[in-house]
């Protein structure tokens, strides 16, 4: 696994754990972020487009996750 793949995997796991701990579904998070569930799914999977990174930052703030 490359370093980039490992970083994406770490982000994915952090967000998944945070969502489970808080009892929030990705659909609910998408509503909080005013975006689509598909976009949240891509961002939380560790995609690195500028839009995905912005969603990751906003989601991290809501979920209190350090990325």
Biopython code that builds the backbone (N, CA, C, O; Angstrom):
import numpy as np
from Bio.PDB.StructureBuilder import StructureBuilder

atoms = [
    (1, "UNK", "N", (0.857, -1.183, 0.000)),
    (1, "UNK", "CA", (0.000, 0.000, 0.000)),
    (1, "UNK", "C", (0.898, 1.241, 0.000)),
    (1, "UNK", "O", (1.844, 1.347, 0.781)),
    (2, "UNK", "N", (0.575, 2.166, -0.892)),
    (2, "UNK", "CA", (1.377, 3.394, -0.969)),
    (2, "UNK", "C", (1.046, 4.306, 0.209)),
    (2, "UNK", "O", (0.067, 4.099, 0.927)),
    (3, "UNK", "N", (1.874, 5.300, 0.382)),
    (3, "UNK", "CA", (1.669, 6.260, 1.475)),
    (3, "UNK", "C", (0.348, 7.012, 1.311)),
    (3, "UNK", "O", (-0.359, 7.253, 2.290)),
    (4, "UNK", "N", (0.018, 7.381, 0.072)),
    (4, "UNK", "CA", (-1.233, 8.085, -0.196)),
    (4, "UNK", "C", (-2.442, 7.193, 0.086)),
    (4, "UNK", "O", (-3.434, 7.652, 0.653)),
    (5, "UNK", "N", (-2.361, 5.931, -0.306)),
    (5, "UNK", "CA", (-3.454, 4.991, -0.030)),
    (5, "UNK", "C", (-3.634, 4.794, 1.474)),
    (5, "UNK", "O", (-4.762, 4.696, 1.957)),
    (6, "UNK", "N", (-2.536, 4.736, 2.207)),
    (6, "UNK", "CA", (-2.595, 4.579, 3.659)),
    (6, "UNK", "C", (-3.233, 5.803, 4.304)),
    (6, "UNK", "O", (-4.043, 5.671, 5.221)),
    (7, "UNK", "N", (-2.872, 6.991, 3.829)),
    (7, "UNK", "CA", (-3.448, 8.224, 4.372)),
    (7, "UNK", "C", (-4.949, 8.266, 4.111)),
    (7, "UNK", "O", (-5.718, 8.646, 4.994)),
    (8, "UNK", "N", (-5.375, 7.880, 2.911)),
    (8, "UNK", "CA", (-6.803, 7.852, 2.582)),
    (8, "UNK", "C", (-7.539, 6.858, 3.468)),
    (8, "UNK", "O", (-8.645, 7.133, 3.933)),
    (9, "UNK", "N", (-6.935, 5.718, 3.697)),
    (9, "UNK", "CA", (-7.546, 4.703, 4.549)),
    (9, "UNK", "C", (-7.697, 5.210, 5.979)),
    (9, "UNK", "O", (-8.721, 4.974, 6.620)),
    (10, "UNK", "N", (-6.679, 5.907, 6.478)),
    (10, "UNK", "CA", (-6.729, 6.455, 7.839)),
    (10, "UNK", "C", (-7.859, 7.471, 7.977)),
    (10, "UNK", "O", (-8.582, 7.472, 8.974)),
    (11, "UNK", "N", (-8.007, 8.325, 6.983)),
    (11, "UNK", "CA", (-9.073, 9.330, 7.008)),
    (11, "UNK", "C", (-10.436, 8.643, 7.009)),
    (11, "UNK", "O", (-11.325, 8.999, 7.782)),
    (12, "UNK", "N", (-10.582, 7.661, 6.138)),
    (12, "UNK", "CA", (-11.848, 6.921, 6.032)),
    (12, "UNK", "C", (-12.222, 6.299, 7.379)),
    (12, "UNK", "O", (-13.374, 6.387, 7.804)),
    (13, "UNK", "N", (-11.270, 5.682, 8.038)),
    (13, "UNK", "CA", (-11.523, 5.023, 9.321)),
    (13, "UNK", "C", (-11.879, 6.051, 10.399)),
    (13, "UNK", "O", (-12.805, 5.833, 11.180)),
    (14, "UNK", "N", (-11.156, 7.156, 10.442)),
    (14, "UNK", "CA", (-11.436, 8.192, 11.450)),
    (14, "UNK", "C", (-12.866, 8.713, 11.319)),
    (14, "UNK", "O", (-13.581, 8.849, 12.311)),
    (15, "UNK", "N", (-13.270, 9.003, 10.082)),
    (15, "UNK", "CA", (-14.617, 9.521, 9.876)),
    (15, "UNK", "C", (-15.671, 8.465, 10.200)),
    (15, "UNK", "O", (-16.697, 8.775, 10.805)),
    (16, "UNK", "N", (-15.422, 7.232, 9.803)),
    (16, "UNK", "CA", (-16.390, 6.165, 10.055)),
    (16, "UNK", "C", (-16.598, 5.977, 11.559)),
    (16, "UNK", "O", (-17.733, 5.867, 12.022)),
    (17, "UNK", "N", (-15.516, 5.941, 12.308)),
    (17, "UNK", "CA", (-15.596, 5.787, 13.761)),
    (17, "UNK", "C", (-16.342, 6.968, 14.389)),
    (17, "UNK", "O", (-17.197, 6.781, 15.254)),
    (18, "UNK", "N", (-16.009, 8.186, 13.943)),
    (18, "UNK", "CA", (-16.651, 9.381, 14.492)),
    (18, "UNK", "C", (-18.151, 9.377, 14.219)),
    (18, "UNK", "O", (-18.941, 9.731, 15.094)),
    (19, "UNK", "N", (-18.545, 8.980, 13.016)),
    (19, "UNK", "CA", (-19.976, 8.916, 12.692)),
    (19, "UNK", "C", (-20.692, 7.899, 13.575)),
    (19, "UNK", "O", (-21.777, 8.172, 14.087)),
    (20, "UNK", "N", (-20.091, 6.740, 13.751)),
    (20, "UNK", "CA", (-20.699, 5.686, 14.577)),
    (20, "UNK", "C", (-20.803, 6.142, 16.028)),
    (20, "UNK", "O", (-21.845, 5.969, 16.660)),
    (21, "UNK", "N", (-19.731, 6.722, 16.557)),
    (21, "UNK", "CA", (-19.729, 7.172, 17.951)),
    (21, "UNK", "C", (-20.796, 8.222, 18.219)),
    (21, "UNK", "O", (-21.369, 8.266, 19.308)),
    (22, "UNK", "N", (-21.061, 9.057, 17.239)),
    (22, "UNK", "CA", (-22.041, 10.135, 17.419)),
    (22, "UNK", "C", (-23.437, 9.765, 16.935)),
    (22, "UNK", "O", (-24.383, 10.538, 17.086)),
    (23, "UNK", "N", (-23.555, 8.571, 16.348)),
    (23, "UNK", "CA", (-24.853, 8.125, 15.865)),
    (23, "UNK", "C", (-25.372, 8.949, 14.700)),
    (23, "UNK", "O", (-26.578, 9.155, 14.565)),
    (24, "UNK", "N", (-24.462, 9.419, 13.862)),
    (24, "UNK", "CA", (-24.828, 10.246, 12.716)),
    (24, "UNK", "C", (-24.610, 9.427, 11.440)),
    (24, "UNK", "O", (-23.589, 8.755, 11.296)),
    (25, "UNK", "N", (-25.557, 9.488, 10.534)),
    (25, "UNK", "CA", (-25.417, 8.822, 9.243)),
    (25, "UNK", "C", (-24.840, 9.802, 8.234)),
    (25, "UNK", "O", (-24.940, 11.017, 8.405)),
    (26, "UNK", "N", (-24.237, 9.264, 7.182)),
    (26, "UNK", "CA", (-23.652, 10.124, 6.156)),
    (26, "UNK", "C", (-24.701, 11.033, 5.526)),
    (26, "UNK", "O", (-24.398, 12.168, 5.159)),
    (27, "UNK", "N", (-25.922, 10.548, 5.398)),
    (27, "UNK", "CA", (-27.004, 11.363, 4.838)),
    (27, "UNK", "C", (-27.258, 12.571, 5.734)),
    (27, "UNK", "O", (-27.450, 13.683, 5.244)),
    (28, "UNK", "N", (-27.257, 12.351, 7.040)),
    (28, "UNK", "CA", (-27.466, 13.451, 7.989)),
    (28, "UNK", "C", (-26.294, 14.438, 7.931)),
    (28, "UNK", "O", (-26.491, 15.652, 7.984)),
    (29, "UNK", "N", (-25.088, 13.909, 7.825)),
    (29, "UNK", "CA", (-23.914, 14.770, 7.721)),
    (29, "UNK", "C", (-23.984, 15.601, 6.443)),
    (29, "UNK", "O", (-23.630, 16.780, 6.448)),
    (30, "UNK", "N", (-24.435, 14.997, 5.358)),
    (30, "UNK", "CA", (-24.585, 15.727, 4.099)),
    (30, "UNK", "C", (-25.554, 16.892, 4.262)),
    (30, "UNK", "O", (-25.320, 17.978, 3.733)),
    (31, "UNK", "N", (-26.642, 16.664, 4.993)),
    (31, "UNK", "CA", (-27.602, 17.740, 5.245)),
    (31, "UNK", "C", (-26.950, 18.854, 6.059)),
    (31, "UNK", "O", (-27.168, 20.032, 5.776)),
    (32, "UNK", "N", (-26.160, 18.499, 7.058)),
    (32, "UNK", "CA", (-25.473, 19.496, 7.882)),
    (32, "UNK", "C", (-24.490, 20.317, 7.052)),
    (32, "UNK", "O", (-24.270, 21.500, 7.314)),
    (33, "UNK", "N", (-23.904, 19.669, 6.047)),
    (33, "UNK", "CA", (-22.901, 20.319, 5.204)),
    (33, "UNK", "C", (-23.515, 20.960, 3.961)),
    (33, "UNK", "O", (-22.806, 21.567, 3.158)),
    (34, "UNK", "N", (-24.815, 20.827, 3.803)),
    (34, "UNK", "CA", (-25.526, 21.365, 2.626)),
    (34, "UNK", "C", (-24.933, 20.852, 1.315)),
    (34, "UNK", "O", (-24.678, 21.619, 0.388)),
    (35, "UNK", "N", (-24.723, 19.551, 1.262)),
    (35, "UNK", "CA", (-24.209, 18.921, 0.046)),
    (35, "UNK", "C", (-24.904, 17.577, -0.133)),
    (35, "UNK", "O", (-25.771, 17.214, 0.662)),
    (36, "UNK", "N", (-24.533, 16.851, -1.156)),
    (36, "UNK", "CA", (-25.189, 15.579, -1.438)),
    (36, "UNK", "C", (-24.534, 14.435, -0.669)),
    (36, "UNK", "O", (-23.349, 14.502, -0.340)),
    (37, "UNK", "N", (-25.299, 13.393, -0.385)),
    (37, "UNK", "CA", (-24.716, 12.217, 0.266)),
    (37, "UNK", "C", (-23.583, 11.606, -0.560)),
    (37, "UNK", "O", (-22.601, 11.121, 0.001)),
    (38, "UNK", "N", (-23.715, 11.625, -1.887)),
    (38, "UNK", "CA", (-22.666, 11.070, -2.749)),
    (38, "UNK", "C", (-21.366, 11.854, -2.600)),
    (38, "UNK", "O", (-20.283, 11.269, -2.559)),
    (39, "UNK", "N", (-21.476, 13.170, -2.518)),
    (39, "UNK", "CA", (-20.279, 14.002, -2.365)),
    (39, "UNK", "C", (-19.624, 13.738, -1.006)),
    (39, "UNK", "O", (-18.398, 13.669, -0.915)),
    (40, "UNK", "N", (-20.417, 13.591, 0.031)),
    (40, "UNK", "CA", (-19.879, 13.283, 1.363)),
    (40, "UNK", "C", (-19.194, 11.928, 1.337)),
    (40, "UNK", "O", (-18.112, 11.767, 1.902)),
    (41, "UNK", "N", (-19.808, 10.963, 0.691)),
    (41, "UNK", "CA", (-19.228, 9.628, 0.603)),
    (41, "UNK", "C", (-17.855, 9.667, -0.059)),
    (41, "UNK", "O", (-16.907, 9.055, 0.432)),
    (42, "UNK", "N", (-17.751, 10.385, -1.170)),
    (42, "UNK", "CA", (-16.460, 10.503, -1.864)),
    (42, "UNK", "C", (-15.424, 11.202, -0.980)),
    (42, "UNK", "O", (-14.276, 10.767, -0.895)),
    (43, "UNK", "N", (-15.834, 12.274, -0.332)),
    (43, "UNK", "CA", (-14.903, 13.033, 0.511)),
    (43, "UNK", "C", (-14.425, 12.198, 1.695)),
    (43, "UNK", "O", (-13.236, 12.180, 2.013)),
    (44, "UNK", "N", (-15.361, 11.509, 2.342)),
    (44, "UNK", "CA", (-14.986, 10.722, 3.517)),
    (44, "UNK", "C", (-14.194, 9.474, 3.147)),
    (44, "UNK", "O", (-13.552, 8.863, 4.001)),
    (45, "UNK", "N", (-14.242, 9.099, 1.878)),
    (45, "UNK", "CA", (-13.449, 7.963, 1.405)),
    (45, "UNK", "C", (-11.983, 8.351, 1.209)),
    (45, "UNK", "O", (-11.131, 7.497, 0.966)),
    (46, "UNK", "N", (-11.701, 9.661, 1.321)),
    (46, "UNK", "CA", (-10.325, 10.108, 1.230)),
    (46, "UNK", "C", (-9.941, 10.709, -0.106)),
    (46, "UNK", "O", (-8.755, 10.891, -0.382)),
    (47, "UNK", "N", (-10.925, 11.020, -0.945)),
    (47, "UNK", "CA", (-10.614, 11.672, -2.221)),
    (47, "UNK", "C", (-9.912, 13.002, -1.961)),
    (47, "UNK", "O", (-10.091, 13.614, -0.908)),
    (48, "UNK", "N", (-9.114, 13.439, -2.928)),
    (48, "UNK", "CA", (-8.277, 14.612, -2.698)),
    (48, "UNK", "C", (-8.556, 15.777, -3.647)),
    (48, "UNK", "O", (-7.688, 16.628, -3.841)),
    (49, "UNK", "N", (-9.735, 15.833, -4.235)),
    (49, "UNK", "CA", (-10.065, 17.004, -5.048)),
    (49, "UNK", "C", (-10.273, 18.180, -4.097)),
    (49, "UNK", "O", (-10.573, 17.974, -2.921)),
    (50, "UNK", "N", (-10.118, 19.401, -4.585)),
    (50, "UNK", "CA", (-10.310, 20.558, -3.695)),
    (50, "UNK", "C", (-11.686, 20.563, -3.007)),
    (50, "UNK", "O", (-11.779, 20.902, -1.827)),
    (51, "UNK", "N", (-12.739, 20.196, -3.723)),
    (51, "UNK", "CA", (-14.068, 20.171, -3.120)),
    (51, "UNK", "C", (-14.144, 19.112, -2.020)),
    (51, "UNK", "O", (-14.719, 19.357, -0.960)),
    (52, "UNK", "N", (-13.564, 17.939, -2.271)),
    (52, "UNK", "CA", (-13.574, 16.870, -1.268)),
    (52, "UNK", "C", (-12.777, 17.276, -0.034)),
    (52, "UNK", "O", (-13.190, 16.990, 1.090)),
    (53, "UNK", "N", (-11.660, 17.927, -0.226)),
    (53, "UNK", "CA", (-10.843, 18.361, 0.907)),
    (53, "UNK", "C", (-11.604, 19.389, 1.741)),
    (53, "UNK", "O", (-11.534, 19.362, 2.970)),
    (54, "UNK", "N", (-12.324, 20.285, 1.088)),
    (54, "UNK", "CA", (-13.125, 21.277, 1.814)),
    (54, "UNK", "C", (-14.217, 20.580, 2.634)),
    (54, "UNK", "O", (-14.463, 20.946, 3.783)),
    (55, "UNK", "N", (-14.857, 19.592, 2.049)),
    (55, "UNK", "CA", (-15.894, 18.841, 2.776)),
    (55, "UNK", "C", (-15.269, 18.091, 3.948)),
    (55, "UNK", "O", (-15.851, 18.036, 5.032)),
    (56, "UNK", "N", (-14.093, 17.516, 3.738)),
    (56, "UNK", "CA", (-13.402, 16.816, 4.823)),
    (56, "UNK", "C", (-13.122, 17.764, 5.987)),
    (56, "UNK", "O", (-13.324, 17.403, 7.146)),
    (57, "UNK", "N", (-12.663, 18.962, 5.682)),
    (57, "UNK", "CA", (-12.361, 19.946, 6.729)),
    (57, "UNK", "C", (-13.620, 20.323, 7.506)),
    (57, "UNK", "O", (-13.609, 20.380, 8.735)),
    (58, "UNK", "N", (-14.698, 20.578, 6.779)),
    (58, "UNK", "CA", (-15.954, 20.961, 7.442)),
    (58, "UNK", "C", (-16.528, 19.802, 8.257)),
    (58, "UNK", "O", (-17.035, 20.004, 9.361)),
    (59, "UNK", "N", (-16.446, 18.589, 7.709)),
    (59, "UNK", "CA", (-16.937, 17.410, 8.421)),
    (59, "UNK", "C", (-16.093, 17.154, 9.670)),
    (59, "UNK", "O", (-16.625, 16.794, 10.720)),
    (60, "UNK", "N", (-14.792, 17.338, 9.553)),
    (60, "UNK", "CA", (-13.894, 17.139, 10.699)),
    (60, "UNK", "C", (-14.252, 18.098, 11.824)),
    (60, "UNK", "O", (-14.210, 17.729, 12.997)),
    (61, "UNK", "N", (-14.597, 19.311, 11.473)),
    (61, "UNK", "CA", (-14.976, 20.297, 12.493)),
    (61, "UNK", "C", (-16.264, 19.872, 13.185)),
    (61, "UNK", "O", (-16.362, 19.928, 14.411)),
    (62, "UNK", "N", (-17.244, 19.450, 12.408)),
    (62, "UNK", "CA", (-18.528, 19.014, 12.979)),
    (62, "UNK", "C", (-18.342, 17.785, 13.868)),
    (62, "UNK", "O", (-18.920, 17.698, 14.951)),
    (63, "UNK", "N", (-17.526, 16.832, 13.395)),
    (63, "UNK", "CA", (-17.361, 15.568, 14.117)),
    (63, "UNK", "C", (-16.218, 15.606, 15.126)),
    (63, "UNK", "O", (-15.982, 14.631, 15.838)),
    (64, "UNK", "N", (-15.510, 16.729, 15.187)),
    (64, "UNK", "CA", (-14.373, 16.881, 16.090)),
    (64, "UNK", "C", (-13.302, 15.804, 15.830)),
    (64, "UNK", "O", (-12.832, 15.116, 16.737)),
    (65, "UNK", "N", (-12.948, 15.702, 14.544)),
    (65, "UNK", "CA", (-11.948, 14.738, 14.093)),
    (65, "UNK", "C", (-10.718, 15.498, 13.621)),
    (65, "UNK", "O", (-10.835, 16.495, 12.909)),
    (66, "UNK", "N", (-9.551, 15.033, 14.013)),
    (66, "UNK", "CA", (-8.310, 15.662, 13.570)),
    (66, "UNK", "C", (-7.834, 14.943, 12.315)),
    (66, "UNK", "O", (-7.606, 13.733, 12.328)),
    (67, "UNK", "N", (-7.686, 15.706, 11.223)),
    (67, "UNK", "CA", (-7.224, 15.091, 9.979)),
    (67, "UNK", "C", (-5.903, 15.676, 9.554)),
    (67, "UNK", "O", (-5.354, 15.281, 8.526)),
]
sb = StructureBuilder()
sb.init_structure("model")
sb.init_model(0)
sb.init_chain("A")
sb.init_seg("    ")
for serial, (resi, resn, name, xyz) in enumerate(atoms, 1):
    if name == "N":
        sb.init_residue(resn, " ", resi, " ")
    sb.init_atom(name, np.array(xyz, "f"), 0.0, 1.0, " ", f" {name:<3s}", serial, name[0])
structure = sb.get_structure()
